[in-house]
Amino acid sequence: MKPSEIFFTTGRTFDIKYRIEILKKLRSLIILYEKDIIDALWKDFHKPEFEVIATESRFVIKELNTAIRNLRKWSKTKRVYTPIVHFLAWSKVIPQPYGQILVLSPWNFPFQLAFIPLIGAIAAGNCVILKVSRQVQNINAVMEKILSHFPQELIALINGDHSINEYLLEQKFDYIFFYRKLQGRQIYYAESC
């Protein structure tokens, strides 16, 4: 966790050009490894190629295209309403990254539900710790291959069982993405506070 915190404090992720460069590189790597993604999801789930393209790889690519196209607009300072009691002042909202983000990915749509929050977190200028389900070994290997092209301080991929989840939840994160039942949400919310 410490290398991500240190990397974030360097301010490199605040640079919009750097974020766009990372997102474009991620898009090209997903396109490059799309056949591996299809094969891995066939081995893990017997998901047909069409379903993988429709619900996993191209879904993620579409999200990447949207983030790349709109990132500059999303990052702009926005003027907002100022209350009358502050008539000499003006108000604005300046988008800022949270810092260190934990993404807990489930097993059912392992590629999509890992990469969609990853894209949002990177686009916002955060560092990401991505914990994937151990139940889908083949797609985890492909995700590891894709993410090995990025600095580990920016995107760290972690494999393991539920004890790793518990360990991660004991750590301090600025934001947590997860997809779980209500009971799980309550546990993760309580852990993150």
N, CA, C and O of each residue as an XYZ file, in Angstrom:
772
protein
N       0.814     -1.190      0.000
C       0.000      0.000      0.000
C       0.863      1.262      0.000
O       0.492      2.272     -0.599
N       1.995      1.204      0.661
C       2.844      2.379      0.793
C       3.337      2.921     -0.545
O       3.320      4.137     -0.736
N       3.780      2.068     -1.494
C       4.242      2.618     -2.776
C       3.167      3.423     -3.514
O       3.479      4.423     -4.161
N       1.903      2.993     -3.421
C       0.810      3.737     -4.063
C       0.628      5.095     -3.420
O       0.415      6.092     -4.111
N       0.710      5.137     -2.111
C       0.572      6.420     -1.403
C       1.684      7.378     -1.805
O       1.438      8.557     -2.060
N       2.904      6.863     -1.859
C       4.050      7.692     -2.233
C       3.904      8.183     -3.677
O       4.144      9.355     -3.967
N       3.509      7.278     -4.580
C       3.323      7.650     -5.980
C       2.253      8.732     -6.112
O       2.418      9.675     -6.886
N       1.167      8.604     -5.368
C       0.100      9.604     -5.434
C       0.602     10.971     -4.962
O       0.261     11.994     -5.556
N       1.400     10.993     -3.908
C       1.884     12.277     -3.379
C       2.861     12.974     -4.320
O       3.120     14.166     -4.159
N       3.410     12.251     -5.305
C       4.284     12.912     -6.281
C       3.499     13.865     -7.173
O       4.076     14.775     -7.767
N       2.177     13.661     -7.272
C       1.341     14.538     -8.083
C       1.284     14.169     -9.554
O       0.660     14.869    -10.352
N       1.932     13.077     -9.910
C       1.953     12.679    -11.330
C       0.548     12.377    -11.856
O       0.243     12.669    -13.012
N      -0.309     11.790    -11.009
C      -1.659     11.435    -11.448
C      -2.574     12.650    -11.570
O      -3.685     12.529    -12.086
N      -2.136     13.804    -11.114
C      -2.940     15.023    -11.263
C      -2.903     15.543    -12.700
O      -3.787     16.288    -13.124
N      -1.879     15.144    -13.436
C      -1.699     15.596    -14.820
C      -2.698     14.889    -15.736
O      -2.682     13.663    -15.847
N      -3.557     15.653    -16.385
C      -4.600     15.092    -17.241
C      -3.986     14.375    -18.441
O      -4.495     13.334    -18.858
N      -2.910     14.910    -19.001
C      -2.254     14.251    -20.137
C      -1.744     12.866    -19.737
O      -1.841     11.917    -20.516
N      -1.207     12.754    -18.538
C      -0.711     11.461    -18.055
C      -1.874     10.473    -17.923
O      -1.745      9.315    -18.319
N      -2.995     10.914    -17.376
C      -4.161     10.038    -17.223
C      -4.677      9.567    -18.579
O      -4.992      8.389    -18.748
N      -4.763     10.470    -19.536
C      -5.234     10.104    -20.874
C      -4.261      9.118    -21.520
O      -4.681      8.163    -22.174
N      -2.979      9.349    -21.339
C      -1.968      8.430    -21.872
C      -2.142      7.027    -21.274
O      -2.056      6.036    -21.999
N      -2.381      6.936    -19.984
C      -2.586      5.641    -19.311
C      -3.857      4.975    -19.850
O      -3.853      3.775    -20.124
N      -4.932      5.734    -20.001
C      -6.184      5.167    -20.498
C      -6.053      4.687    -21.943
O      -6.597      3.641    -22.297
N      -5.341      5.437    -22.775
C      -5.124      5.012    -24.160
C      -4.272      3.748    -24.221
O      -4.523      2.861    -25.037
N      -3.282      3.674    -23.368
C      -2.439      2.483    -23.318
C      -3.263      1.277    -22.863
O      -3.110      0.182    -23.403
N      -4.121      1.473    -21.885
C      -4.990      0.397    -21.404
C      -5.918     -0.082    -22.518
O      -6.117     -1.284    -22.691
N      -6.479      0.855    -23.267
C      -7.362      0.501    -24.383
C      -6.621     -0.331    -25.428
O      -7.135     -1.348    -25.891
N      -5.429      0.094    -25.796
C      -4.679     -0.656    -26.808
C      -4.281     -2.041    -26.302
O      -4.240     -2.991    -27.084
N      -3.989     -2.173    -25.014
C      -3.643     -3.480    -24.454
C      -4.853     -4.419    -24.410
O      -4.719     -5.618    -24.655
N      -6.024     -3.877    -24.101
C      -7.231     -4.710    -24.091
C      -7.531     -5.204    -25.503
O      -7.892     -6.366    -25.692
N      -7.383     -4.333    -26.483
C      -7.594     -4.745    -27.878
C      -6.551     -5.798    -28.272
O      -6.880     -6.779    -28.938
N      -5.311     -5.594    -27.865
C      -4.239     -6.533    -28.183
C      -4.490     -7.913    -27.565
O      -4.244     -8.936    -28.205
N      -4.975     -7.939    -26.329
C      -5.191     -9.199    -25.614
C      -6.644     -9.678    -25.656
O      -7.027    -10.535    -24.859
N      -7.452     -9.147    -26.562
C      -8.870     -9.516    -26.587
C      -9.070    -11.008    -26.832
O      -9.951    -11.618    -26.226
N      -8.275    -11.597    -27.701
C      -8.399    -13.036    -27.958
C      -8.078    -13.840    -26.696
O      -8.724    -14.850    -26.418
N      -7.080    -13.390    -25.938
C      -6.743    -14.050    -24.672
C      -7.879    -13.916    -23.664
O      -8.153    -14.846    -22.906
N      -8.540    -12.757    -23.655
C      -9.682    -12.535    -22.760
C     -10.804    -13.503    -23.116
O     -11.404    -14.124    -22.239
N     -11.080    -13.625    -24.409
C     -12.137    -14.529    -24.878
C     -11.817    -15.971    -24.494
O     -12.680    -16.692    -23.993
N     -10.581    -16.387    -24.729
C     -10.174    -17.759    -24.395
C     -10.239    -18.016    -22.893
O     -10.690    -19.077    -22.461
N      -9.790    -17.051    -22.104
C      -9.781    -17.224    -20.644
C     -11.199    -17.324    -20.083
O     -11.463    -18.142    -19.201
N     -12.107    -16.497    -20.590
C     -13.485    -16.562    -20.090
C     -14.199    -17.820    -20.583
O     -15.142    -18.291    -19.947
N     -13.754    -18.357    -21.703
C     -14.294    -19.650    -22.133
C     -13.843    -20.752    -21.167
O     -14.632    -21.613    -20.778
N     -12.562    -20.710    -20.787
C     -12.037    -21.721    -19.859
C     -12.660    -21.596    -18.467
O     -12.935    -22.603    -17.814
N     -12.881    -20.363    -18.017
C     -13.429    -20.156    -16.668
C     -14.933    -20.405    -16.592
O     -15.413    -20.997    -15.625
N     -15.687    -19.955    -17.611
C     -17.151    -19.987    -17.545
C     -17.830    -20.698    -18.708
O     -19.032    -20.954    -18.656
N     -17.085    -21.015    -19.742
C     -17.665    -21.461    -21.020
C     -18.552    -20.358    -21.600
O     -19.622    -20.621    -22.149
N     -18.078    -19.113    -21.461
C     -18.776    -17.967    -22.047
C     -18.474    -17.927    -23.531
O     -17.308    -17.964    -23.923
N     -19.509    -17.850    -24.370
C     -19.265    -17.770    -25.818
C     -18.585    -16.449    -26.206
O     -18.684    -15.448    -25.496
N     -17.909    -16.475    -27.326
C     -17.162    -15.308    -27.795
C     -18.048    -14.068    -27.908
O     -17.655    -12.983    -27.478
N     -19.230    -14.223    -28.478
C     -20.126    -13.077    -28.635
C     -20.471    -12.455    -27.284
O     -20.484    -11.232    -27.144
N     -20.744    -13.286    -26.306
C     -21.106    -12.775    -24.978
C     -19.933    -12.048    -24.325
O     -20.122    -11.021    -23.672
N     -18.732    -12.575    -24.500
C     -17.544    -11.920    -23.946
C     -17.346    -10.553    -24.591
O     -17.066     -9.568    -23.907
N     -17.492    -10.501    -25.906
C     -17.328     -9.232    -26.605
C     -18.399     -8.230    -26.171
O     -18.099     -7.060    -25.936
N     -19.641     -8.689    -26.065
C     -20.750     -7.787    -25.737
C     -20.736     -7.328    -24.279
O     -21.035     -6.168    -23.995
N     -20.391     -8.229    -23.351
C     -20.539     -7.887    -21.932
C     -19.234     -7.654    -21.196
O     -19.249     -7.198    -20.053
N     -18.127     -7.949    -21.811
C     -16.854     -7.794    -21.109
C     -15.908     -6.851    -21.867
O     -15.794     -5.680    -21.503
N     -15.235     -7.337    -22.904
C     -14.146     -6.571    -23.516
C     -14.611     -5.289    -24.197
O     -14.071     -4.219    -23.917
N     -15.592     -5.370    -25.077
C     -16.024     -4.162    -25.800
C     -16.795     -3.205    -24.897
O     -16.796     -1.996    -25.127
N     -17.434     -3.731    -23.893
C     -18.101     -2.888    -22.897
C     -17.054     -2.015    -22.196
O     -17.270     -0.823    -21.980
N     -15.929     -2.621    -21.848
C     -14.844     -1.895    -21.193
C     -14.202     -0.901    -22.166
O     -13.882      0.224    -21.783
N     -14.017     -1.312    -23.415
C     -13.433     -0.409    -24.412
C     -14.330      0.806    -24.630
O     -13.837      1.926    -24.764
N     -15.638      0.592    -24.665
C     -16.560      1.719    -24.815
C     -16.438      2.681    -23.637
O     -16.464      3.898    -23.823
N     -16.306      2.145    -22.432
C     -16.124      2.984    -21.246
C     -14.802      3.756    -21.322
O     -14.735      4.925    -20.940
N     -13.764      3.096    -21.814
C     -12.479      3.776    -21.993
C     -12.592      4.913    -22.996
O     -12.070      6.003    -22.758
N     -13.271      4.671    -24.120
C     -13.451      5.722    -25.123
C     -14.188      6.922    -24.540
O     -13.826      8.069    -24.804
N     -15.217      6.655    -23.751
C     -15.972      7.743    -23.119
C     -15.080      8.529    -22.167
O     -15.106      9.759    -22.167
N     -14.292      7.828    -21.355
C     -13.413      8.507    -20.401
C     -12.347      9.333    -21.123
O     -12.078     10.469    -20.731
N     -11.747      8.781    -22.159
C     -10.706      9.508    -22.902
C     -11.297     10.747    -23.565
O     -10.692     11.819    -23.534
N     -12.478     10.605    -24.164
C     -13.116     11.713    -24.870
C     -13.545     12.834    -23.916
O     -13.471     14.007    -24.283
N     -13.989     12.501    -22.711
C     -14.583     13.495    -21.811
C     -13.707     13.924    -20.643
O     -14.110     14.796    -19.873
N     -12.539     13.349    -20.489
C     -11.738     13.602    -19.294
C     -11.394     15.076    -19.105
O     -11.465     15.583    -17.985
N     -11.031     15.758    -20.154
C     -10.699     17.186    -20.020
C     -11.915     17.990    -19.535
O     -11.782     18.876    -18.691
N     -13.074     17.680    -20.064
C     -14.293     18.382    -19.654
C     -14.634     18.057    -18.195
O     -15.002     18.947    -17.429
N     -14.510     16.785    -17.817
C     -14.820     16.380    -16.444
C     -13.869     17.020    -15.437
O     -14.241     17.236    -14.283
N     -12.657     17.320    -15.862
C     -11.628     17.837    -14.952
C     -11.647     19.352    -14.806
O     -10.916     19.902    -13.982
N     -12.464     20.027    -15.587
C     -12.504     21.485    -15.535
C     -13.165     21.984    -14.252
O     -14.049     21.339    -13.687
N     -12.708     23.146    -13.820
C     -13.333     23.824    -12.697
C     -14.711     24.318    -13.134
O     -14.866     24.847    -14.235
N     -15.712     24.143    -12.266
C     -17.074     24.549    -12.596
C     -17.553     25.617    -11.618
O     -17.431     25.467    -10.402
N     -18.095     26.685    -12.166
C     -18.699     27.708    -11.303
C     -20.055     27.230    -10.856
O     -20.807     26.646    -11.635
N     -20.368     27.476     -9.598
C     -21.652     27.068     -9.027
C     -22.299     28.249     -8.317
O     -21.675     29.287     -8.098
N     -23.542     28.065     -7.969
C     -24.326     29.107     -7.301
C     -23.664     29.539     -5.992
O     -23.199     28.708     -5.213
N     -23.630     30.839     -5.768
C     -23.123     31.405     -4.524
C     -24.299     32.001     -3.749
O     -25.071     32.776     -4.313
N     -24.449     31.658     -2.474
C     -25.548     32.213     -1.673
C     -25.486     33.742     -1.618
O     -24.407     34.330     -1.693
N     -26.615     34.356     -1.491
C     -26.734     35.820     -1.503
C     -25.943     36.484     -0.371
O     -25.473     37.611     -0.527
N     -25.793     35.799      0.758
C     -25.043     36.387      1.872
C     -23.571     36.564      1.535
O     -22.867     37.314      2.211
N     -23.102     35.887      0.505
C     -21.722     36.024      0.062
C     -21.681     36.752     -1.289
O     -20.966     36.337     -2.202
N     -22.439     37.820     -1.405
C     -22.654     38.485     -2.693
C     -21.377     38.995     -3.353
O     -21.361     39.177     -4.570
N     -20.323     39.228     -2.608
C     -19.074     39.695     -3.208
C     -18.167     38.540     -3.655
O     -17.148     38.759     -4.309
N     -18.542     37.342     -3.302
C     -17.702     36.184     -3.626
C     -18.292     35.398     -4.790
O     -19.392     35.692     -5.258
N     -17.556     34.405     -5.247
C     -18.071     33.459     -6.229
C     -17.598     32.075     -5.827
O     -16.572     31.924     -5.165
N     -18.345     31.084     -6.229
C     -18.062     29.711     -5.813
C     -17.702     28.857     -7.018
O     -18.146     29.101     -8.140
N     -16.882     27.849     -6.749
C     -16.505     26.926     -7.811
C     -16.239     25.540     -7.212
O     -15.935     25.396     -6.027
N     -16.363     24.542     -8.067
C     -16.047     23.165     -7.704
C     -14.833     22.763     -8.529
O     -14.829     22.866     -9.756
N     -13.796     22.300     -7.821
C     -12.569     21.857     -8.479
C     -12.454     20.348     -8.274
O     -12.224     19.900     -7.150
N     -12.609     19.553     -9.340
C     -12.491     18.092     -9.192
C     -11.084     17.699     -8.731
O     -10.089     18.139     -9.307
N     -11.013     16.876     -7.699
C      -9.745     16.414     -7.150
C      -9.789     14.901     -6.950
O     -10.840     14.366     -6.596
N      -8.676     14.196     -7.166
C      -8.653     12.754     -6.916
C      -8.724     12.453     -5.422
O      -8.326     13.270     -4.592
N      -9.234     11.275     -5.093
C      -9.306     10.854     -3.697
C      -7.931     10.453     -3.177
O      -7.538     10.855     -2.082
N      -7.202      9.666     -3.956
C      -5.905      9.169     -3.514
C      -5.746      7.703     -3.831
O      -5.500      7.331     -4.978
N      -5.887      6.865     -2.811
C      -5.697      5.428     -2.964
C      -7.061      4.738     -2.945
O      -7.829      4.881     -1.994
N      -7.348      3.987     -4.012
C      -8.647      3.355     -4.216
C      -8.484      1.836     -4.164
O      -7.537      1.281     -4.722
N      -9.426      1.174     -3.481
C      -9.472     -0.290     -3.467
C     -10.650     -0.728     -4.325
O     -11.769     -0.251     -4.139
N     -10.399     -1.640     -5.268
C     -11.451     -2.213     -6.100
C     -11.515     -3.704     -5.779
O     -10.557     -4.438     -6.021
N     -12.646     -4.147     -5.233
C     -12.872     -5.566     -4.948
C     -13.772     -6.109     -6.042
O     -14.950     -5.761     -6.120
N     -13.218     -6.954     -6.878
C     -13.938     -7.446     -8.055
C     -14.556     -8.819     -7.778
O     -13.890     -9.684     -7.209
N     -15.803     -9.033     -8.165
C     -16.445    -10.334     -7.976
C     -16.070    -11.312     -9.084
O     -15.313    -10.972     -9.993
N     -16.597    -12.508     -9.004
C     -16.238    -13.545     -9.962
C     -17.162    -13.590    -11.176
O     -16.756    -14.121    -12.210
N     -18.389    -13.058    -11.104
C     -19.372    -13.325    -12.156
C     -19.116    -12.589    -13.470
O     -19.321    -13.181    -14.530
N     -18.692    -11.364    -13.454
C     -18.242    -10.635    -14.645
C     -16.850    -10.103    -14.310
O     -16.677     -8.900    -14.116
N     -15.872    -10.981    -14.240
C     -14.591    -10.608    -13.638
C     -13.832     -9.515    -14.378
O     -13.196     -8.673    -13.743
N     -13.884     -9.511    -15.682
C     -13.138     -8.500    -16.431
C     -13.841     -7.147    -16.357
O     -13.229     -6.138    -16.008
N     -15.119     -7.136    -16.685
C     -15.872     -5.887    -16.696
C     -15.919     -5.235    -15.314
O     -15.658     -4.039    -15.184
N     -16.251     -6.012    -14.284
C     -16.440     -5.430    -12.950
C     -15.117     -5.135    -12.242
O     -15.112     -4.571    -11.147
N     -14.006     -5.509    -12.855
C     -12.706     -5.072    -12.353
C     -12.245     -3.814    -13.082
O     -11.705     -2.891    -12.472
N     -12.464     -3.789    -14.394
C     -11.901     -2.704    -15.198
C     -12.770     -1.445    -15.241
O     -12.224     -0.349    -15.372
N     -14.078     -1.553    -15.137
C     -14.917     -0.346    -15.164
C     -14.578      0.588    -13.992
O     -14.335      1.772    -14.224
N     -14.550      0.094    -12.729
C     -14.139      1.007    -11.653
C     -12.672      1.428    -11.756
O     -12.309      2.530    -11.345
N     -11.829      0.546    -12.305
C     -10.425      0.892    -12.512
C     -10.309      2.086    -13.453
O      -9.534      3.009    -13.201
N     -11.077      2.065    -14.531
C     -11.056      3.167    -15.499
C     -11.488      4.471    -14.836
O     -10.838      5.503    -15.003
N     -12.578      4.422    -14.088
C     -13.052      5.620    -13.401
C     -12.035      6.161    -12.403
O     -11.826      7.370    -12.306
N     -11.412      5.258    -11.671
C     -10.432      5.677    -10.671
C      -9.193      6.288    -11.323
O      -8.687      7.307    -10.855
N      -8.707      5.677    -12.393
C      -7.531      6.208    -13.095
C      -7.878      7.535    -13.765
O      -7.089      8.478    -13.715
N      -9.043      7.614    -14.389
C      -9.466      8.864    -15.036
C      -9.554     10.004    -14.031
O      -9.285     11.157    -14.367
N      -9.929      9.683    -12.806
C     -10.040     10.708    -11.767
C      -8.694     11.061    -11.143
O      -8.605     12.009    -10.363
N      -7.640     10.305    -11.479
C      -6.310     10.627    -10.986
C      -5.908      9.880     -9.726
O      -5.060     10.358     -8.972
N      -6.495      8.726     -9.487
C      -6.203      7.951     -8.282
C      -5.236      6.815     -8.572
O      -5.017      6.452     -9.728
N      -4.663      6.259     -7.518
C      -3.894      5.021     -7.583
C      -4.822      3.896     -7.147
O      -5.670      4.092     -6.278
N      -4.665      2.709     -7.751
C      -5.641      1.637     -7.558
C      -4.982      0.361     -7.051
O      -3.953     -0.076     -7.566
N      -5.600     -0.225     -6.030
C      -5.291     -1.582     -5.589
C      -6.477     -2.418     -6.055
O      -7.597     -2.208     -5.590
N      -6.251     -3.355     -6.957
C      -7.314     -4.173     -7.546
C      -7.213     -5.583     -7.003
O      -6.231     -6.281     -7.253
N      -8.233     -6.007     -6.256
C      -8.303     -7.369     -5.713
C      -9.325     -8.137     -6.532
O     -10.504     -7.786     -6.560
N      -8.859     -9.197     -7.205
C      -9.733     -9.994     -8.061
C     -10.085    -11.310     -7.376
O      -9.378    -11.764     -6.476
N     -11.175    -11.909     -7.810
C     -11.624    -13.173     -7.248
C     -10.665    -14.296     -7.635
O     -10.166    -14.333     -8.760
N     -10.413    -15.197     -6.712
C      -9.516    -16.327     -7.005
C     -10.218    -17.430     -7.768
O      -9.574    -18.387     -8.197
N     -11.537    -17.318     -7.947
C     -12.312    -18.370     -8.601
C     -12.150    -18.373    -10.123
O     -12.556    -19.332    -10.779
N     -11.578    -17.345    -10.680
C     -11.437    -17.235    -12.140
C      -9.956    -17.065    -12.502
O      -9.507    -15.978    -12.866
N      -9.229    -18.149    -12.392
C      -7.773    -18.126    -12.540
C      -7.311    -17.698    -13.928
O      -6.325    -16.972    -14.053
N      -8.012    -18.140    -14.972
C      -7.556    -17.860    -16.338
C      -7.670    -16.382    -16.687
O      -6.733    -15.803    -17.236
N      -8.800    -15.769    -16.377
C      -8.948    -14.339    -16.683
C      -8.064    -13.508    -15.771
O      -7.612    -12.435    -16.172
N      -7.805    -13.974    -14.551
C      -6.873    -13.264    -13.666
C      -5.482    -13.206    -14.275
O      -4.791    -12.193    -14.167
N      -5.070    -14.309    -14.923
C      -3.750    -14.333    -15.565
C      -3.682    -13.329    -16.713
O      -2.653    -12.681    -16.908
N      -4.769    -13.194    -17.473
C      -4.801    -12.226    -18.576
C      -4.791    -10.796    -18.021
O      -4.084     -9.933    -18.541
N      -5.577    -10.547    -16.965
C      -5.592     -9.210    -16.360
C      -4.211     -8.864    -15.817
O      -3.754     -7.727    -15.935
N      -3.557     -9.844    -15.227
C      -2.203     -9.620    -14.720
C      -1.251     -9.268    -15.860
O      -0.401     -8.389    -15.712
N      -1.392     -9.953    -16.998
C      -0.556     -9.682    -18.169
C      -0.801     -8.248    -18.678
O       0.148     -7.541    -19.018
N      -2.062     -7.829    -18.727
C      -2.394     -6.477    -19.194
C      -1.852     -5.428    -18.234
O      -1.228     -4.455    -18.657
N      -2.089     -5.627    -16.942
C      -1.715     -4.606    -15.956
C      -0.224     -4.589    -15.642
O       0.257     -3.661    -14.993
N       0.512     -5.600    -16.091
C       1.962     -5.602    -15.869
C       2.661     -4.520    -16.686
O       3.830     -4.223    -16.442
N       1.963     -3.928    -17.649
C       2.528     -2.869    -18.484
C       2.455     -1.491    -17.820
O       2.897     -0.498    -18.399
N       1.899     -1.429    -16.613
C       1.735     -0.160    -15.904
C       2.575     -0.171    -14.629
O       2.889     -1.238    -14.103
N       2.939      1.011    -14.132
C       3.681      1.039    -12.866
C       2.844      0.391    -11.753
O       1.655      0.677    -11.617
N       3.470     -0.476    -10.967
C       2.740     -1.153     -9.901
C       2.292     -0.162     -8.823
O       1.355     -0.441     -8.075
N       2.945      0.970     -8.743
C       2.535      1.993     -7.790
C       1.204      2.625     -8.209
O       0.453      3.115     -7.366
N       0.918      2.611     -9.505
C      -0.317      3.177    -10.025
C      -1.452      2.159     -9.967
O      -2.543      2.467     -9.489
N      -1.193      0.947    -10.453
C      -2.204     -0.118    -10.464
C      -1.551     -1.388     -9.928
O      -0.669     -1.963    -10.566
N      -1.994     -1.814     -8.755
C      -1.476     -3.052     -8.170
C      -2.582     -4.101     -8.207
O      -3.682     -3.869     -7.706
N      -2.287     -5.251     -8.801
C      -3.240     -6.354     -8.880
C      -2.897     -7.368     -7.799
O      -1.749     -7.795     -7.675
N      -3.911     -7.751     -7.014
C      -3.704     -8.696     -5.917
C      -4.634     -9.882     -6.101
O      -5.837     -9.715     -6.299
N      -4.068    -11.083     -6.034
C      -4.842    -12.318     -6.052
C      -4.873    -12.880     -4.635
O      -4.014    -12.567     -3.810
N      -5.872    -13.713     -4.366
C      -5.915    -14.358     -3.054
C      -7.332    -14.656     -2.617
O      -8.297    -14.346     -3.316
N      -7.439    -15.263     -1.450
C      -8.749    -15.665     -0.930
C      -9.354    -14.558     -0.060
O      -8.909    -13.411     -0.093
N     -10.371    -14.925      0.715
C     -11.085    -13.943      1.528
C     -10.235    -13.351      2.644
O     -10.506    -12.243      3.107
N      -9.215    -14.073      3.078
C      -8.346    -13.516      4.121
C      -7.599    -12.287      3.598
O      -7.302    -11.368      4.362
N      -7.298    -12.272      2.304
C      -6.664    -11.089      1.694
C      -7.642     -9.914      1.723
O      -7.251     -8.779      1.997
N      -8.934    -10.200      1.433
C      -9.953     -9.144      1.518
C      -9.980     -8.536      2.915
O     -10.000     -7.316      3.077
N      -9.979     -9.405      3.917
C     -10.016     -8.919      5.302
C      -8.789     -8.068      5.619
O      -8.896     -7.027      6.267
N      -7.626     -8.521      5.158
C      -6.406     -7.753      5.369
C      -6.498     -6.379      4.690
O      -6.167     -5.354      5.286
N      -6.955     -6.382      3.435
C      -7.061     -5.124      2.693
C      -8.034     -4.163      3.371
O      -7.794     -2.956      3.415
N      -9.129     -4.700      3.896
C     -10.121     -3.844      4.535
C      -9.644     -3.271      5.876
O     -10.214     -2.305      6.385
N      -8.607     -3.870      6.432
C      -8.014     -3.312      7.650
C      -7.130     -2.108      7.334
O      -6.804     -1.316      8.219
N      -6.743     -1.980      6.060
C      -5.885     -0.874      5.629
C      -6.737      0.374      5.380
O      -7.959      0.292      5.255
N      -6.082      1.505      5.312
C      -6.775      2.773      5.071
C      -6.801      3.062      3.581
O      -5.759      3.186      2.938
N      -8.023      3.168      3.035
C      -8.218      3.555      1.644
C      -9.103      4.797      1.610
O      -9.927      5.015      2.498
N      -8.919      5.600      0.576
C      -9.722      6.808      0.442
C     -11.087      6.522     -0.173
O     -12.029      7.293      0.009
N     -11.192      5.413     -0.902
C     -12.460      5.043     -1.538
C     -12.412      3.551     -1.836
O     -11.356      3.009     -2.164
N     -13.569      2.884     -1.719
C     -13.641      1.449     -1.987
C     -14.780      1.184     -2.964
O     -15.914      1.607     -2.739
N     -14.468      0.475     -4.056
C     -15.484     -0.025     -4.992
C     -15.686     -1.499     -4.696
O     -14.720     -2.249     -4.556
N     -16.936     -1.912     -4.600
C     -17.203     -3.341     -4.429
C     -18.591     -3.661     -4.937
O     -19.447     -2.782     -5.043
N     -18.808     -4.925     -5.251
C     -20.099     -5.419     -5.719
C     -20.446     -6.625     -4.865
O     -19.970     -7.730     -5.122
N     -21.257     -6.420     -3.870
C     -21.616     -7.499     -2.953
C     -23.080     -7.377     -2.534
O     -23.759     -6.395     -2.837
N     -23.539     -8.410     -1.827
C     -24.877     -8.370     -1.231
C     -24.907     -7.301     -0.138
O     -23.864     -6.782      0.260
N     -26.101     -6.979      0.339
C     -26.267     -5.946      1.363
C     -25.425     -6.234      2.593
O     -24.800     -5.324      3.138
N     -25.397     -7.486      3.042
C     -24.615     -7.835      4.219
C     -23.142     -7.491      3.993
O     -22.487     -6.934      4.874
N     -22.629     -7.823      2.813
C     -21.247     -7.500      2.484
C     -21.005     -6.007      2.457
O     -19.957     -5.543      2.905
N     -21.952     -5.248      1.942
C     -21.821     -3.789      1.904
C     -21.689     -3.226      3.312
O     -20.869     -2.346      3.569
N     -22.503     -3.742      4.207
C     -22.445     -3.252      5.584
C     -21.092     -3.551      6.207
O     -20.545     -2.722      6.934
N     -20.550     -4.727      5.930
C     -19.239     -5.093      6.477
C     -18.168     -4.194      5.889
O     -17.341     -3.663      6.629
N     -18.162     -4.009      4.558
C     -17.136     -3.192      3.916
C     -17.260     -1.737      4.326
O     -16.253     -1.052      4.504
N     -18.489     -1.262      4.475
C     -18.680      0.128      4.911
C     -18.122      0.308      6.311
O     -17.413      1.276      6.585
N     -18.442     -0.625      7.194
C     -17.960     -0.528      8.583
C     -16.435     -0.595      8.624
O     -15.805      0.120      9.404
N     -15.838     -1.445      7.795
C     -14.392     -1.579      7.770
C     -13.704     -0.312      7.242
O     -12.622      0.052      7.701
N     -14.336      0.343      6.286
C     -13.688      1.489      5.651
C     -13.776      2.748      6.486
O     -13.043      3.702      6.225
N     -14.646      2.784      7.477
C     -14.800      3.987      8.333
C     -13.726      4.096      9.384
O     -13.725      5.044     10.169
